[in-house]
């Protein structure tokens, strides 16, 4: 197993499409496309997001994770992650709700564990179940955020309190949707890129 940062533009676009489709589900309407367009059109252009994969011994991707930088550029937050079944032609994903695989963690959580040991990583959890999963993946420090939000910090994250946490950069989904409505050609272009990305998902990285 090893972690791969996906730098090739075509592979990155294909992996982002797969990640969005699997993370939101195939019945999620326009949401996967909106995230896909926002990350491609804004966060990647600003070099504020990274796409990483965990690959097996045959270099097949078995997990994907999208990391987005904070405003200060001092840390990265895992905003989407998904486990993949490299043997499934239909590209079915294993969600982090499923039973863990070997080593006690499913591939997505193993990817998080690897990243947490290397980089100043942040994870946002909205339930105690997710918190427990991320804790098992090496996220040991937790801060209580607003509402039900619990913010997990990897061992290399410099923050010690909520006041130390810079804001995570985000995709303005409403703006993306508004742009799609104003510019049907833009919508069709991203839709074609999204579909093409799913079709061209790399079998190895």
C-alpha positions in Angstrom: 0.0 0.0 0.0 1.2 3.5 -0.7 -0.2 7.0 -0.9 -0.2 8.8 -4.3 -0.8 12.4 -4.9 -2.7 12.7 -8.2 -1.0 15.4 -10.3 -1.8 14.3 -13.8 -4.6 16.6 -14.9 -6.6 13.9 -16.8 -6.3 11.4 -14.0 -7.1 14.0 -11.4 -10.2 15.1 -13.2 -11.3 11.4 -13.6 -10.6 10.7 -9.9 -12.5 13.8 -8.7 -15.5 12.8 -10.8 -15.4 9.3 -9.3 -15.0 10.7 -5.8 -17.9 13.1 -6.1 -20.2 10.4 -7.6 -19.4 7.9 -4.9 -19.3 10.3 -2.0 -22.8 11.8 -2.7 -24.3 8.7 -4.3 -25.8 8.2 -7.7 -29.2 9.6 -6.7 -27.9 12.9 -5.4 -29.1 15.0 -8.3 -26.8 17.9 -9.3 -24.8 18.1 -6.1 -21.9 15.9 -7.3 -21.6 17.9 -10.5 -21.6 21.2 -8.5 -18.8 20.1 -6.2 -16.9 18.7 -9.2 -17.1 22.1 -11.0 -16.3 24.1 -7.9 -13.2 22.1 -7.0 -12.0 22.1 -10.6 -12.9 25.7 -11.4 -11.8 27.3 -8.1 -9.9 25.2 -5.6 -7.6 23.4 -8.0 -6.8 26.7 -9.8 -6.0 28.3 -6.5 -3.8 25.3 -5.6 -6.0 25.1 -2.5 -7.0 21.4 -2.9 -5.2 18.1 -3.4 -6.5 14.8 -4.5 -4.8 11.7 -3.0 -5.3 8.0 -3.4 -4.3 4.9 -1.5 -3.2 2.2 -4.0 -2.6 -1.5 -3.5 0.4 -3.6 -4.5 -0.8 -3.6 -8.1 -1.1 0.2 -8.1 -4.9 0.0 -8.2 -6.6 2.9 -6.4 -8.6 1.5 -3.4 -9.4 4.8 -1.7 -9.6 8.5 -2.6 -9.6 11.6 -0.5 -10.0 15.3 -1.3 -8.0 17.7 1.0 -8.7 21.4 1.1 -6.4 24.0 2.6 -7.3 26.5 5.3 -7.1 30.3 4.6 -3.7 30.5 6.2 -2.3 27.6 4.2 -1.2 25.9 7.5 -3.3 22.8 7.4 -5.5 20.6 5.2 -9.1 19.3 5.9 -10.4 16.0 4.5 -13.7 17.1 2.9 -14.5 13.9 1.0 -13.2 10.4 1.1 -14.3 7.1 -0.2 -13.2 3.4 -0.3 -13.2 1.8 -3.7 -13.5 -1.8 -4.8 -10.8 -2.2 -7.6 -12.4 -5.5 -8.8 -15.9 -4.0 -9.3 -16.5 -3.0 -12.9 -19.4 -0.8 -11.9 -17.1 1.1 -9.5 -19.1 0.5 -6.4 -17.7 2.2 -3.4 -17.4 1.0 0.2 -18.6 3.7 2.5 -17.0 4.2 5.8 -20.1 2.8 7.4 -19.2 -0.6 6.1 -17.2 -3.3 8.0 -13.5 -2.4 8.1 -11.2 -4.5 6.1 -7.9 -6.0 7.1 -5.9 -4.1 9.6 -9.0 -2.9 11.3 -9.7 0.0 9.0 -11.3 0.3 5.6 -9.2 1.7 2.8 -10.5 5.3 3.2 -9.7 5.3 6.9 -6.3 3.8 6.2 -5.6 6.6 3.8 -6.6 9.1 6.5 -4.3 7.4 9.0 -1.4 7.7 6.5 -2.1 11.3 5.8 -2.5 12.2 9.5 0.9 10.8 10.2 2.5 13.0 7.5 0.6 16.3 7.3 -1.3 18.8 9.6 -4.6 17.2 9.0 -8.1 18.2 10.2 -11.3 16.1 10.1 -14.9 17.3 10.8 -17.2 14.7 12.3 -21.0 15.1 12.7 -21.6 12.0 14.7 -20.0 10.0 17.5 -19.8 7.1 15.1 -17.7 9.0 12.7 -15.6 10.4 15.5 -14.9 6.9 16.7 -13.8 5.8 13.2 -11.5 8.7 12.7 -10.1 8.2 16.2 -9.2 4.7 15.3 -7.4 6.2 12.2 -5.1 8.2 14.4 -7.1 11.4 14.9 -6.7 11.7 18.7 -7.3 15.3 19.5 -10.9 16.6 19.3 -12.5 20.0 19.7 -16.2 20.7 20.1 -17.4 22.9 17.3 -20.7 24.6 16.9 -23.8 22.4 17.1 -23.0 18.7 16.6 -19.7 19.4 14.8 -16.6 17.7 16.3 -13.3 18.8 14.9 -10.5 16.2 14.9 -6.8 17.2 14.6 -4.0 15.0 13.5 -0.8 14.8 15.5 1.0 17.3 13.2 -1.8 19.9 13.3 -0.5 23.0 15.2 -3.9 24.2 16.6 -4.7 23.8 20.3 -8.1 25.5 20.4 -11.0 26.6 18.2 -9.5 30.1 18.2 -6.3 28.7 16.5 -8.2 27.2 13.6 -8.2 29.1 10.4 -11.3 28.9 8.2 -11.3 26.0 5.7 -11.7 27.2 2.1 -15.0 26.0 0.6 -16.8 25.8 -2.7 -19.7 28.4 -3.0 -22.2 25.9 -4.3 -25.0 28.5 -4.7 -22.7 30.5 -6.9 -21.9 27.5 -9.0 -25.6 26.7 -9.5 -26.3 30.3 -10.4 -23.5 30.2 -13.0 -25.0 27.0 -14.4 -28.4 28.6 -14.7 -27.0 31.7 -16.4 -24.7 29.8 -18.7 -26.2 26.6 -20.0 -23.0 26.0 -22.1 -20.9 26.0 -19.0 -23.3 23.5 -17.4 -23.1 21.2 -20.4 -19.3 21.5 -20.5 -18.8 20.4 -16.9 -21.5 17.7 -17.3 -19.5 16.3 -20.2 -16.2 16.5 -18.3 -17.9 14.7 -15.3 -19.2 11.9 -17.4 -16.0 11.6 -19.3 -14.1 11.4 -16.0 -16.2 8.6 -14.8 -15.7 6.7 -18.0 -11.9 7.3 -17.9 -11.3 6.5 -14.3 -7.7 5.0 -14.2 -7.4 1.3 -13.3 -3.9 2.1 -11.9 -2.1 5.1 -10.6 
